[in-house]
């Protein structure tokens, strides 16, 4: 009930702000990982972790505060997060296993609430920065590892269930976080 009230507040509030409300599309490249979580639930090997390179996109509502250079931003977006992992010559596995390749991907539907300020504005361009928080709802989860054997064969184990056995990685059904953005608009 609280989550629904927060979302409703974020969607209705811009309608009461003085100024012209604008609707637009947002998107971009995103790099993410799991902070402070060096181990995995399935073993204790020392994996090499890499940021997940993915995308974010959605619909954005902007409600400028009249003649102040500030705006309130909200909307709904899709955010693909997680990390990739790799391990050569794993210990504790079959001696035929050459390497383990894996991924831990968590994708969220996010509702941001940001304050934006104009840094520079002219008839040809506009530069803005924004910061605030977001509320994310777990949409999809994929935890996968592939064992690559010396003979070239591969064995993949995949878990796409929301109820993942928690080892070292706490998957959150509800994610609260901080968001920032830089916007450059060219033309009108």
trRosetta pair geometry for C-beta under 8 A, 3 or more apart (Angstrom, degrees):
i j d omega theta_ij theta_ji phi_ij phi_ji
1 4 5.8 -54 -151 35 32 112
1 5 6.5 32 152 -18 64 106
2 5 5.7 -56 -152 36 33 112
2 6 6.4 34 152 -20 67 104
3 6 5.8 -53 -150 34 32 111
3 7 6.4 29 154 -16 65 106
3 135 7.0 170 -142 168 88 144
3 137 7.9 92 -174 -82 140 114
3 174 7.2 -112 -97 -121 134 133
4 7 5.8 -56 -148 39 31 110
4 8 6.2 31 154 -19 66 109
5 8 5.7 -54 -143 39 30 111
5 9 6.2 35 155 -22 64 106
6 9 5.7 -54 -148 36 29 113
6 10 6.4 27 154 -17 63 108
6 111 7.6 133 122 96 98 141
6 135 6.2 89 120 -26 139 165
7 10 5.7 -57 -148 38 31 111
7 11 6.3 23 156 -15 65 110
7 111 5.5 -104 -114 -115 85 174
7 135 7.4 -114 -72 75 82 140
8 11 5.9 -60 -145 40 29 107
8 12 6.0 12 163 -7 68 115
9 12 6.3 -65 -135 45 23 98
9 13 5.8 36 167 -38 64 110
10 13 6.3 -37 -129 18 21 116
10 74 4.5 176 175 -149 94 143
10 111 5.6 116 88 163 161 117
10 113 5.3 -109 -119 -79 113 109
11 14 7.7 -67 -180 24 27 100
11 61 7.6 99 -137 19 56 157
11 74 6.7 -147 -83 125 40 137
12 15 5.6 -55 -170 25 54 118
12 16 7.3 34 146 -11 78 106
13 16 6.2 -71 -161 37 40 104
13 17 6.9 46 149 -34 72 101
13 63 7.5 -150 116 32 77 160
13 72 6.9 -90 119 139 114 154
13 74 7.2 99 58 -12 108 152
14 17 5.4 -44 -149 16 45 118
14 21 5.4 108 147 -122 108 119
14 61 5.2 -179 42 137 168 121
14 62 7.6 152 -142 133 141 11
14 63 3.4 -170 -149 -38 92 138
14 72 5.8 -160 -95 91 88 115
14 74 6.1 -146 -32 31 124 116
15 21 6.6 -17 -97 -58 48 158
15 63 7.7 -95 -38 -100 24 139
17 21 7.4 115 62 -79 100 95
17 63 4.0 100 58 154 139 127
17 64 7.5 165 131 74 125 28
17 65 6.3 -84 -175 -89 114 64
17 72 5.9 -172 -65 26 163 128
18 65 7.0 52 64 -148 82 53
18 66 4.6 -37 114 -26 107 120
19 63 6.3 124 74 179 110 65
19 64 4.2 -124 156 80 153 79
19 65 6.1 -153 -19 -125 143 9
19 66 4.7 -162 -68 -68 95 67
19 71 8.0 -124 106 -114 156 82
20 64 6.7 14 53 37 68 109
21 61 6.4 -8 -175 -172 104 95
21 62 7.1 159 -159 82 54 49
21 63 5.0 -15 -107 -98 84 81
22 61 7.4 155 82 -158 48 47
22 62 4.5 -12 60 59 98 101
22 63 7.9 -173 23 -72 66 37
22 64 7.8 40 1 -16 107 97
23 59 6.9 -9 -170 -176 93 100
23 60 7.4 155 -157 84 46 51
23 61 5.8 -17 -103 -104 69 69
23 62 7.9 -165 -72 22 24 74
24 59 7.5 158 87 -158 34 58
24 60 5.2 -23 70 64 83 97
24 62 6.9 9 15 -2 112 112
25 57 7.2 0 179 -170 93 95
25 58 7.5 179 -153 97 61 29
25 59 6.4 -43 -104 -105 55 54
25 60 7.1 112 -151 16 7 91
26 56 7.8 -25 123 121 95 91
26 57 6.4 176 96 -146 59 51
26 58 5.6 -10 59 61 96 71
26 59 7.4 140 17 -125 88 6
26 60 4.4 68 -25 -28 122 127
26 75 7.0 127 13 79 128 161
26 77 6.4 -54 77 -96 113 131
26 181 8.0 -38 -159 -135 131 156
27 55 6.6 -1 -169 -180 95 106
27 56 6.5 177 -145 94 51 56
27 57 3.5 8 -104 -105 96 95
27 58 7.4 151 -74 12 70 48
28 55 7.0 169 91 -152 31 70
28 56 5.8 -9 59 57 75 92
28 57 7.4 157 13 -75 48 71
29 53 7.1 -15 -171 -168 102 85
29 54 7.7 147 -159 86 58 31
29 55 6.3 -51 -109 -104 41 63
29 56 7.9 31 121 18 4 82
30 52 8.0 5 108 100 89 88
30 53 7.7 154 82 -155 51 41
30 54 5.3 -29 67 74 97 78
30 55 6.1 127 15 -136 98 10
30 56 4.7 80 -40 -21 134 105
30 79 6.7 127 -92 -154 176 83
30 80 6.7 148 66 63 130 75
30 81 7.3 -70 134 -87 132 67
31 51 4.4 21 -175 157 95 142
31 52 7.1 159 -152 74 46 49
31 53 5.8 -13 -100 -100 77 65
31 54 8.0 147 -89 26 31 67
32 51 6.2 134 58 -161 23 90
32 52 5.3 -22 62 53 81 97
32 54 7.2 -36 22 31 106 111
32 80 7.9 -177 27 110 132 55
32 81 4.1 -67 108 -142 161 80
32 82 6.3 70 94 27 109 32
32 83 7.3 -112 111 -63 69 71
33 49 6.4 95 -149 150 126 120
33 50 7.8 -146 -95 125 118 23
33 51 4.9 -83 -49 -106 104 66
33 52 6.8 156 -78 4 57 78
33 82 7.5 2 -116 135 35 26
33 83 4.3 59 -133 -84 74 116
34 37 4.3 -37 129 43 117 131
34 49 8.0 -93 45 -163 86 148
34 82 7.5 -6 -38 -148 91 42
34 83 5.7 -92 5 -8 85 130
34 104 6.9 -21 -22 97 129 136
34 169 5.8 -42 -151 -129 168 103
37 168 5.3 136 -168 145 92 99
37 169 5.4 83 177 -96 149 71
37 170 7.9 -145 -97 14 137 73
38 46 8.0 -15 167 -132 108 68
38 49 7.8 -129 -131 -15 56 137
38 168 7.3 -84 67 175 45 149
39 44 5.9 -18 -141 -126 120 63
39 167 7.1 -105 121 135 97 108
39 168 4.0 168 85 -69 83 160
40 43 6.3 18 74 50 106 59
40 44 8.0 -159 49 -87 72 29
40 45 7.7 -10 31 49 114 81
40 47 6.8 50 -22 -3 122 139
40 85 7.6 24 -63 -112 135 179
40 104 8.0 -162 -120 -55 106 137
40 167 6.1 46 150 88 42 138
40 168 5.6 -95 -98 37 11 120
40 169 6.8 -5 -129 -18 57 111
41 164 7.5 168 14 153 164 103
41 165 5.9 151 173 100 147 89
41 166 6.6 -154 -98 167 132 21
41 167 2.1 165 -111 3 70 128
41 168 5.9 -150 -60 16 60 69
41 169 6.4 -86 -31 25 101 90
42 145 7.0 -115 49 2 159 153
42 167 6.8 -131 -25 -20 40 163
43 90 7.7 55 109 -172 159 125
43 92 6.2 169 -152 87 130 142
44 92 8.0 79 49 -2 81 159
45 87 5.4 40 137 -136 138 157
45 90 5.3 -37 -111 -142 154 95
45 91 6.2 162 -105 43 96 81
45 92 7.0 -137 -64 37 99 118
45 100 7.5 100 75 41 161 142
46 87 7.5 135 81 -119 49 110
47 85 4.4 5 168 -170 139 117
47 86 6.6 133 -166 61 87 33
47 87 4.8 -73 -110 -61 72 106
47 100 7.6 -77 -107 86 105 113
47 102 7.6 -50 -138 43 147 118
48 85 6.7 147 75 -158 50 62
48 86 4.9 -26 61 65 103 89
48 87 6.8 165 12 -78 78 54
49 83 5.2 -1 -168 168 103 136
49 84 7.3 142 -160 79 54 49
49 85 5.3 -26 -102 -100 63 84
50 83 6.5 149 72 -170 44 82
50 84 4.5 -22 64 66 102 99
50 85 7.2 -178 19 -81 77 34
50 86 7.3 30 -8 1 114 105
51 83 6.4 -63 -122 -118 25 79
51 84 7.7 5 79 22 22 89
52 80 7.0 -120 134 134 129 89
52 81 6.4 124 61 -177 136 32
52 82 4.3 63 -34 75 155 75
52 83 5.4 -114 -33 -87 92 27
52 84 6.1 130 -88 -24 69 81
52 103 7.5 87 -99 -153 111 102
52 105 6.5 125 -120 -105 155 84
54 80 3.6 -114 154 94 148 118
54 81 7.2 -128 45 -71 142 25
54 82 7.7 67 -21 36 142 92
55 80 6.0 44 52 27 57 121
56 77 5.9 42 175 156 92 127
56 78 6.7 -175 -149 90 54 56
56 79 4.6 8 -116 -109 104 73
56 80 6.9 -148 -74 21 62 71
57 77 6.1 -171 104 -154 24 97
57 78 5.9 -6 61 51 71 93
58 75 5.7 139 124 131 116 118
58 76 5.4 -142 -170 104 131 48
58 77 2.6 -120 -12 -101 145 70
58 78 5.9 156 -69 6 95 63
58 110 7.5 -124 -36 62 159 84
59 75 4.9 -157 101 -165 62 115
59 76 5.9 16 51 52 92 76
59 77 7.3 -166 29 -75 46 69
60 73 6.0 -17 -169 -163 108 101
60 74 7.5 151 -155 85 62 28
60 75 4.0 -90 -109 -35 40 157
60 77 7.6 14 -66 -60 82 113
61 73 7.1 149 79 -155 54 50
61 74 5.2 -18 60 69 104 77
61 75 5.1 161 6 -73 76 83
62 71 5.1 4 -171 170 95 138
62 72 7.4 152 -156 77 48 48
62 73 5.4 -15 -102 -101 73 77
62 116 7.1 -33 -136 32 107 147
63 71 6.3 151 76 -165 40 81
63 72 4.6 -15 62 58 99 97
63 73 7.9 -173 24 -75 69 33
63 74 8.0 3 4 17 107 97
64 68 7.6 172 173 46 84 85
64 70 7.3 137 -155 92 65 44
64 71 4.4 -45 -97 -98 60 95
65 68 4.3 -19 99 35 107 132
65 70 4.7 4 32 79 121 95
65 71 6.6 -157 2 -91 72 37
65 72 7.3 83 -43 -18 90 89
69 117 5.9 36 136 -157 94 72
69 118 4.3 -105 -158 35 89 106
69 121 8.0 -141 -122 -11 95 137
70 115 6.3 -20 -164 -173 105 95
70 116 6.8 142 -161 79 52 54
70 117 5.6 -21 -100 -97 68 72
70 118 7.9 -112 -61 2 32 80
71 115 7.5 151 78 -162 46 49
71 116 4.3 -17 61 61 96 107
71 117 7.8 -172 20 -72 73 30
71 128 7.7 -5 28 -158 123 146
71 130 7.9 -54 73 -99 96 114
72 113 7.5 -18 -171 -164 93 75
72 114 7.5 148 -162 80 47 50
72 115 6.5 -29 -103 -104 58 60
72 116 7.5 -164 -74 18 10 87
73 112 6.5 -8 114 108 97 113
73 113 7.5 157 84 -153 61 29
73 114 4.2 -14 60 63 109 100
73 115 7.6 -166 17 -77 86 12
73 116 5.3 71 -26 -26 117 118
73 130 5.6 3 15 -151 143 153
73 132 7.4 -179 61 20 95 143
74 111 6.9 11 -168 -179 91 81
74 112 6.2 -166 -129 86 48 65
74 113 5.4 6 -96 -100 97 64
74 114 7.5 176 -69 22 50 71
75 111 7.3 -166 87 -139 36 59
75 112 6.6 4 48 45 78 91
76 109 6.4 0 -174 179 101 97
76 110 7.2 158 -156 81 52 45
76 111 5.6 -22 -100 -93 72 75
77 109 7.3 161 83 -157 35 54
77 110 5.1 -23 65 61 86 93
77 112 7.1 9 16 -8 119 107
78 107 6.8 2 -174 179 90 106
78 108 7.6 161 -155 86 46 46
78 109 6.2 -29 -98 -102 61 62
78 110 7.6 160 -97 16 11 84
78 139 7.2 -47 -134 26 88 166
79 107 6.8 169 87 -157 49 61
79 108 4.9 -13 61 62 100 92
79 109 7.8 159 18 -99 81 15
79 110 5.1 30 -5 -11 125 128
79 136 6.6 -66 48 -122 130 128
80 105 6.8 -17 -171 -165 88 108
80 107 4.9 -17 -108 -108 63 96
81 105 7.3 145 85 -158 44 59
81 106 5.3 -26 76 72 96 82
81 107 6.9 162 25 -93 69 40
81 108 6.7 13 8 3 117 104
82 103 6.5 53 142 175 135 87
82 104 5.1 -167 -161 102 104 61
82 105 3.8 -91 -25 -109 167 45
82 106 5.4 144 -73 16 94 66
82 107 8.0 -37 -27 -52 114 63
82 142 7.9 -18 -101 62 163 84
83 103 7.3 -175 96 -150 43 59
83 104 5.5 8 53 56 78 97
84 102 7.3 158 -164 91 54 51
84 103 5.2 -27 -110 -102 65 83
85 100 7.7 -12 116 115 100 94
85 101 7.4 158 89 -161 61 39
85 102 4.6 -10 62 66 102 96
85 103 7.0 -178 18 -81 78 33
85 104 7.2 40 -11 -3 115 97
85 145 7.8 -32 73 -107 115 94
86 99 6.9 -9 -169 180 82 116
86 100 7.3 160 -156 87 37 60
86 101 5.7 -1 -109 -111 75 67
86 102 7.6 -171 -70 27 38 69
87 90 5.0 60 128 -79 125 96
87 99 6.2 165 88 -160 53 70
87 100 4.5 5 54 51 105 98
88 98 7.4 -32 -149 155 70 66
88 99 4.8 -29 -107 -104 55 102
89 98 7.3 -33 -73 -167 53 42
89 99 7.3 -15 -23 -85 39 65
90 93 4.4 46 95 9 116 128
90 97 5.8 -33 45 111 108 127
90 99 7.3 119 -21 -137 95 31
90 100 5.3 40 -46 -9 140 117
93 97 4.2 -40 127 40 130 150
93 100 7.3 174 -55 -52 162 121
93 147 7.0 -175 -165 -131 141 122
94 97 5.0 108 64 -19 81 98
94 147 8.0 66 36 -178 109 142
94 149 7.8 -16 89 -113 125 99
96 149 4.9 5 142 -150 101 99
96 150 5.3 -111 -163 14 68 103
96 151 7.1 -15 -171 -3 115 95
97 100 6.9 15 171 -56 124 86
97 147 5.2 -63 -127 -167 113 106
97 148 7.2 97 -160 68 68 46
97 149 6.0 -59 -101 -100 45 61
97 150 7.8 -98 -64 -26 2 79
98 148 5.1 -60 61 104 101 90
98 149 6.2 104 -2 -173 94 15
98 150 5.0 133 -57 -75 108 60
99 148 4.8 0 59 52 83 115
100 145 5.7 -3 -176 -175 105 110
100 146 7.0 156 -157 76 55 47
100 147 5.8 -22 -103 -101 80 60
100 148 7.3 -167 -83 15 29 80
101 145 7.2 156 83 -157 40 59
101 146 4.8 -15 63 58 90 102
101 148 6.6 46 -2 -22 104 115
102 143 7.8 7 -178 -178 112 63
102 144 5.9 -178 -149 98 73 56
102 145 3.7 -21 -95 -103 116 74
102 146 6.7 178 -77 14 59 66
103 142 6.7 9 104 111 107 103
103 143 7.5 -159 96 -139 59 34
103 144 5.3 10 51 54 86 94
104 142 7.6 179 -147 93 29 60
104 143 5.2 12 -115 -114 75 79
104 169 6.3 -96 -165 -151 155 171
105 140 7.5 -9 118 112 101 95
105 141 7.2 163 91 -155 63 38
105 142 4.5 7 55 55 104 98
105 143 7.8 -162 30 -70 61 44
106 138 6.5 -57 -169 -130 102 95
106 140 7.5 170 -153 89 39 55
106 141 5.4 1 -109 -110 74 77
106 171 5.9 178 -97 -138 136 99
106 172 7.9 77 177 44 156 70
107 138 7.8 94 76 -159 49 56
107 139 4.9 -63 106 67 89 105
107 140 4.3 9 48 53 115 94
107 141 7.6 -148 24 -67 72 40
108 136 3.6 9 174 -176 146 116
108 137 6.1 136 -160 61 83 37
108 138 6.0 -49 -102 -96 78 36
108 139 5.8 149 -125 2 20 97
108 175 5.7 -66 -107 34 154 134
109 136 6.9 151 74 -155 38 64
109 137 4.9 -19 59 58 93 98
109 139 5.1 101 -22 -60 87 123
110 134 4.7 13 -176 171 113 131
110 135 6.9 153 -154 78 64 41
110 136 4.3 -26 -96 -97 85 84
110 137 7.7 -176 -79 17 39 66
110 175 7.7 -54 -100 77 96 110
110 179 7.8 122 160 -68 143 145
111 134 6.4 157 77 -160 41 77
111 135 4.9 -13 58 59 96 94
111 136 7.8 -175 19 -78 62 39
112 132 6.3 107 177 86 92 114
112 133 7.2 175 -149 101 65 37
112 134 4.1 -38 -96 -95 68 100
112 179 5.2 -64 -124 51 123 156
113 132 5.2 -122 100 153 57 139
113 133 5.9 -1 57 65 90 77
113 134 7.1 163 16 -91 63 48
114 130 4.2 57 153 165 132 115
114 131 6.2 160 -149 84 96 14
114 132 3.4 -160 -106 20 52 127
114 133 7.8 179 -78 30 63 37
114 179 6.3 -82 -78 87 118 107
114 181 7.0 20 -166 19 169 111
115 130 6.5 176 86 -149 35 76
115 131 6.6 -20 57 63 80 66
115 132 5.7 127 5 -65 67 113
116 128 5.2 27 178 169 110 123
116 129 7.0 175 -148 92 68 34
116 130 3.8 -32 -93 -91 82 102
116 181 7.8 -33 -104 69 105 106
116 183 7.5 3 -148 18 131 132
117 128 6.6 169 83 -153 36 80
117 129 6.1 -12 57 61 85 79
117 130 7.5 159 13 -87 60 54
118 121 5.2 -8 -178 -41 132 119
118 126 6.6 -62 -135 -166 103 98
118 127 7.4 102 -164 78 62 54
118 128 5.4 -46 -103 -98 49 89
119 127 4.5 -53 64 104 108 100
119 128 6.3 177 5 -101 85 29
119 129 6.0 60 -41 -5 119 96
120 125 7.3 14 111 105 104 100
120 126 7.2 -180 94 -149 62 38
120 127 4.4 29 46 38 94 110
121 125 7.7 -148 -137 100 36 56
121 126 4.9 16 -115 -117 78 83
121 127 7.6 -137 -64 31 54 63
122 125 5.8 28 51 47 95 68
122 126 7.6 -160 33 -72 52 58
124 186 6.9 -14 161 -154 70 69
124 187 7.2 -13 -159 -77 48 30
125 184 6.7 -15 -169 -172 111 84
125 185 6.4 154 -159 85 57 58
125 186 5.2 -18 -103 -106 86 59
125 187 7.9 34 -85 -3 52 33
126 183 7.6 -9 109 116 92 98
126 184 7.4 161 82 -155 53 41
126 185 4.3 0 53 54 99 108
127 182 7.6 -14 -167 -173 86 87
127 183 7.2 159 -154 87 40 60
127 184 5.5 -5 -104 -105 75 74
127 185 7.9 -157 -68 24 35 70
128 182 7.5 161 86 -158 51 43
128 183 4.4 -8 60 59 96 107
128 185 7.7 24 4 -3 106 104
129 180 7.3 -13 -174 -172 92 93
129 181 7.0 168 -155 87 49 53
129 182 5.6 -16 -104 -104 76 67
129 183 7.5 -172 -78 20 29 77
130 179 7.9 -7 113 115 98 91
130 180 6.7 162 87 -157 59 48
130 181 4.7 2 52 52 103 96
130 183 7.1 38 -7 -9 108 112
131 178 7.4 -2 -168 -177 88 96
131 179 7.2 172 -147 91 46 54
131 180 4.9 -6 -101 -106 80 81
131 181 7.9 -169 -69 21 46 62
132 178 7.5 -176 106 -150 24 63
132 179 6.1 -16 69 60 67 90
133 176 6.8 -6 -174 -173 116 84
133 177 6.8 158 -155 88 71 37
133 178 5.9 -50 -103 -102 63 50
133 179 6.7 112 -146 14 14 88
134 175 7.9 6 104 106 94 90
134 176 7.4 170 84 -151 52 44
134 177 5.5 -14 56 64 93 84
134 178 7.7 146 14 -119 83 6
134 179 4.8 58 -22 -23 117 129
135 174 7.2 -24 -170 -168 86 92
135 175 7.6 140 -168 79 38 57
135 176 6.1 -13 -108 -102 62 71
136 172 7.9 78 85 101 105 114
136 174 7.1 143 79 -166 60 42
136 175 3.6 -19 64 63 114 105
136 176 7.4 -158 22 -66 82 25
136 177 6.7 14 -6 12 120 111
137 173 7.3 -5 -154 163 60 66
137 174 6.5 -13 -105 -107 58 64
137 175 7.7 -139 -51 23 18 83
138 141 6.5 3 -176 -50 117 105
138 162 6.5 121 121 -135 135 108
138 171 7.0 74 -113 161 145 100
138 172 6.7 -179 -55 101 116 54
138 173 4.7 -88 13 -137 126 45
138 174 7.3 -82 -11 -52 90 32
138 175 7.2 108 -58 -18 76 103
140 160 7.4 -27 -169 -161 84 98
141 159 7.8 -31 122 117 101 83
141 160 6.3 149 85 -157 68 50
141 161 7.3 -44 80 81 119 28
141 162 5.8 128 19 -103 133 52
141 164 6.5 -123 145 -33 144 124
141 171 6.0 39 -124 -158 139 151
142 158 6.9 -27 -161 -163 88 99
142 159 7.5 146 -156 80 41 54
142 160 5.3 -8 -101 -102 69 83
143 158 7.4 148 82 -158 51 50
143 159 4.5 -12 62 61 100 103
143 160 7.8 -172 26 -74 65 39
143 164 6.0 91 -1 -126 144 142
144 156 6.4 -2 -171 -171 105 101
144 157 6.9 169 -149 87 58 51
144 158 4.4 -5 -105 -109 98 79
144 159 7.3 -170 -72 25 55 61
145 156 7.4 172 90 -147 39 58
145 157 5.6 -4 58 56 82 96
146 154 5.4 -4 -177 -171 108 110
146 155 7.0 159 -157 79 59 41
146 156 4.5 -21 -101 -97 85 81
146 157 7.8 -179 -83 20 41 62
147 154 6.8 156 78 -156 53 55
147 155 4.6 -6 53 57 104 95
147 156 7.8 -162 20 -74 66 35
147 157 7.9 41 -10 -4 97 100
148 152 7.8 -27 -171 -146 86 26
148 153 7.9 163 -154 88 47 42
148 154 5.5 -18 -102 -103 64 85
149 152 6.9 -32 78 40 81 21
149 153 4.6 1 43 61 124 85
149 154 7.2 -153 10 -77 83 35
149 155 7.5 59 -30 -4 107 97
159 164 5.9 105 133 -114 135 98
161 164 6.2 148 83 -69 85 64
162 171 7.7 -155 -165 118 57 137
162 173 7.0 55 -177 -97 117 99
164 169 7.9 -22 110 86 138 104
164 171 5.6 73 40 11 124 140
166 169 7.1 -135 -146 75 69 53
166 170 5.9 28 -143 -103 123 60
166 171 7.3 -139 -97 18 91 80
172 175 4.8 117 95 -78 129 77
